[in-house]
Amino acid sequence: MRVRKAIIPAAGYGTRFLPATKAMPKEMLPIVDKPVIQYVVEECVAAGIEDIIIVTGWQKRSIEDHFDYPFELEKRLEEAGKEKELAEIRRVAGLANFIYIRQKGPYGNGTPVLNARHLIGDEPFVVVWGDELIHADPPRLKQCVDFFHESGATGVLSAIRVTDEETSRYGMADGVEEKPGVIRLKGIVEKPAPGKSPSNLAAHGAYVFTAELLDELKKVKPGRGGEIWLTDAVSTLAAKKPVYALEVKNAKYYDCGNKVEYLKANIEFGLRHPETAAGLADYLKNLKL
């Protein structure tokens, strides 16, 4: 069955970016001229996703507005002859079928996935976070979805290779490397002590699974911090069925919930953007502090 549904958890408070996120969702922080979550949605669409379920909270209405059809703005752009801008906002609204639900239940990154369970049914699905970017060619999620279909796996996690010094910062793939960059998972080791990591592949922000993951997630008891963790369900399922960590090729990761990484993303995406590349490169070249 083709993967055509995605869940994007987007109910967090973004406290690391206060006061900016007091009235603006962290997922709506801009990278050059697009909010972070739009890059994530476009990555889903590039992987063949048609239905995007965004799990929000009371303070996230602007996400819904962003992917809506703004009649008044369209009318003004049309009257002003701004055809390029008009086409872009219409393109954004037409990217996918958007479904919004409010998060409820215990804390933890497994909760928003459970909240969307009734919308998934028995179909395979994707989970991606609304504030993480991986710039890759081909796109990260397309690589994972393609591998999911080709391998007949029950699940695929995206992963990037990190240095030995970085392994204690991430959830690390534990299992058997069947071929370069492909690990048959036994589980995920969260932030292992230095020198204790089972591999150098860090699980990063994209999951492709059959609906069996939802059955396992429903059984998960609160873990560290009293929260429901998606990786606990992944580890349980991996003990029964083929689940893989796939190293994403030609990839660079940006954690846009981190201030320094967010600034890096703006600089690097700005250097790729046709409207800002030349001016930004010149500014950085001559910058003196």
Residue pairs with C-beta under 8 A, 6 or more apart in sequence:
1 123
1 124
2 48
2 124
2 149
3 47
3 48
3 49
3 123
3 124
3 125
3 126
3 145
3 148
3 149
3 208
4 48
4 49
4 50
4 51
4 123
5 49
5 50
5 51
5 52
5 53
5 119
5 120
5 123
5 124
5 125
5 126
6 44
6 49
6 51
6 52
6 53
6 125
6 126
6 127
6 128
7 53
7 55
7 112
7 113
7 116
7 120
7 125
7 126
7 127
7 128
8 37
8 40
8 41
8 44
8 52
8 53
8 54
8 55
8 127
8 128
8 129
8 130
9 55
9 103
9 109
9 112
9 113
9 127
9 129
9 130
10 25
10 27
10 37
10 54
10 55
10 56
10 57
10 60
10 63
10 112
10 130
10 131
11 55
11 56
11 57
11 60
11 102
11 103
11 112
12 26
12 57
12 131
12 257
13 21
13 26
13 57
13 59
14 21
14 25
14 26
14 27
14 131
14 257
15 21
16 26
16 257
16 258
16 259
17 26
17 29
17 257
17 259
17 262
20 29
21 29
23 59
24 62
25 37
25 56
25 59
25 60
25 62
25 63
26 36
26 131
26 256
26 257
27 35
27 36
27 37
27 40
27 60
27 63
27 130
27 131
28 35
28 36
28 37
28 62
28 63
28 66
29 35
29 36
29 131
29 256
29 262
30 36
30 266
31 39
31 133
31 256
31 262
31 265
31 266
31 269
32 266
32 269
32 270
32 273
32 276
33 273
33 275
35 66
36 130
36 131
36 133
36 256
37 54
37 63
37 66
37 130
37 131
38 66
38 92
39 133
40 128
40 129
40 130
40 132
40 133
41 52
41 67
41 95
41 96
42 95
43 128
43 139
43 140
43 141
43 142
44 52
44 96
44 126
44 128
44 141
45 95
45 96
46 138
46 139
46 141
46 142
47 126
47 139
47 141
47 142
47 144
47 145
48 142
48 145
49 96
49 126
49 141
50 96
50 97
51 96
51 97
51 99
51 119
52 95
52 96
52 97
52 98
52 99
53 99
53 100
53 101
53 116
53 119
54 63
54 64
54 98
54 99
54 100
54 101
54 130
55 101
55 102
55 103
55 112
55 113
55 115
55 116
56 63
56 64
56 100
56 101
56 102
56 103
57 102
57 103
58 102
63 100
63 130
64 98
64 100
66 92
67 92
67 93
67 95
67 98
68 93
69 90
69 93
70 89
70 93
73 89
74 86
74 89
74 90
77 83
77 85
77 86
77 89
78 86
99 119
101 115
101 116
101 119
102 115
103 111
103 112
103 115
104 111
104 115
105 111
105 114
105 115
105 228
106 222
106 226
106 227
106 228
107 225
107 226
107 227
107 228
108 222
108 223
108 225
108 227
108 228
108 229
108 230
109 227
109 228
109 229
109 230
110 217
110 220
110 227
110 228
110 229
110 230
110 232
110 233
111 227
111 228
113 127
113 213
113 214
113 217
113 230
114 214
114 217
114 218
114 228
117 214
117 218
120 211
120 214
121 211
122 211
123 211
124 148
124 208
124 209
124 210
124 211
125 208
125 209
125 211
126 141
126 144
126 145
126 206
126 207
126 208
127 206
127 207
127 209
127 230
128 141
128 205
128 206
128 207
129 205
131 255
131 256
131 257
132 204
132 205
132 253
132 254
132 255
132 256
132 257
133 253
133 254
133 256
133 265
134 140
134 158
134 160
134 204
134 205
134 206
134 248
134 251
134 252
134 253
134 254
135 251
135 252
135 254
135 268
135 269
136 143
136 248
136 249
136 250
136 251
136 252
137 250
138 249
140 158
140 206
140 248
140 251
141 158
141 206
141 208
143 158
143 246
143 248
143 249
144 156
144 157
144 158
144 206
144 208
144 246
144 248
145 156
145 208
147 153
147 156
147 182
147 244
147 246
148 155
148 156
148 208
151 242
151 244
152 242
153 242
153 243
153 244
154 209
154 210
154 212
154 213
154 237
154 241
154 242
154 243
155 207
155 208
155 209
155 210
155 213
155 234
155 237
155 238
155 241
155 242
155 243
155 244
156 207
156 208
156 209
156 243
156 244
156 245
156 246
157 173
157 185
157 188
157 203
157 206
157 207
157 234
157 243
157 244
157 245
157 246
158 203
158 204
158 205
158 206
158 207
158 245
158 246
158 248
159 173
159 183
159 201
159 202
159 203
159 204
159 245
159 246
159 247
159 248
160 201
160 202
160 204
160 247
160 248
160 251
160 253
161 181
161 200
161 201
161 202
161 247
162 169
162 170
162 200
162 201
162 202
163 200
164 194
164 195
164 197
164 200
165 194
166 202
167 192
167 194
167 197
167 200
167 202
168 191
168 192
168 193
168 194
168 197
169 191
169 202
170 191
170 202
170 203
170 204
171 188
171 189
171 190
171 191
171 202
171 203
171 231
172 188
172 189
172 190
172 192
172 197
172 198
172 199
172 200
172 201
172 202
172 203
173 183
173 185
173 188
173 198
173 199
173 201
173 202
173 203
173 245
174 183
174 185
174 186
174 187
174 188
174 189
174 198
174 199
175 183
175 184
175 185
175 186
175 187
175 198
175 199
175 238
175 245
176 183
176 184
176 186
177 183
177 199
178 184
180 247
181 201
181 246
181 247
181 249
182 244
182 245
182 246
182 247
183 199
183 201
183 244
183 245
184 242
184 243
184 244
185 234
185 235
185 238
185 243
185 244
185 245
186 235
186 238
186 239
187 231
187 234
187 235
187 238
187 239
188 203
188 231
188 234
188 235
189 196
189 197
189 198
190 224
190 231
192 198
199 245
201 245
201 247
203 231
203 245
204 248
204 253
205 253
207 213
207 230
207 234
209 237
209 243
212 237
212 241
213 233
213 234
213 237
216 233
216 234
216 236
216 237
217 228
217 230
217 233
219 233
219 236
220 228
220 229
220 232
220 233
220 236
222 228
223 229
223 232
234 243
237 243
252 268
254 261
254 262
254 264
254 265
254 268
255 261
255 262
256 262
256 265
267 280
267 284
270 276
270 277
270 280
271 277
271 280
271 281
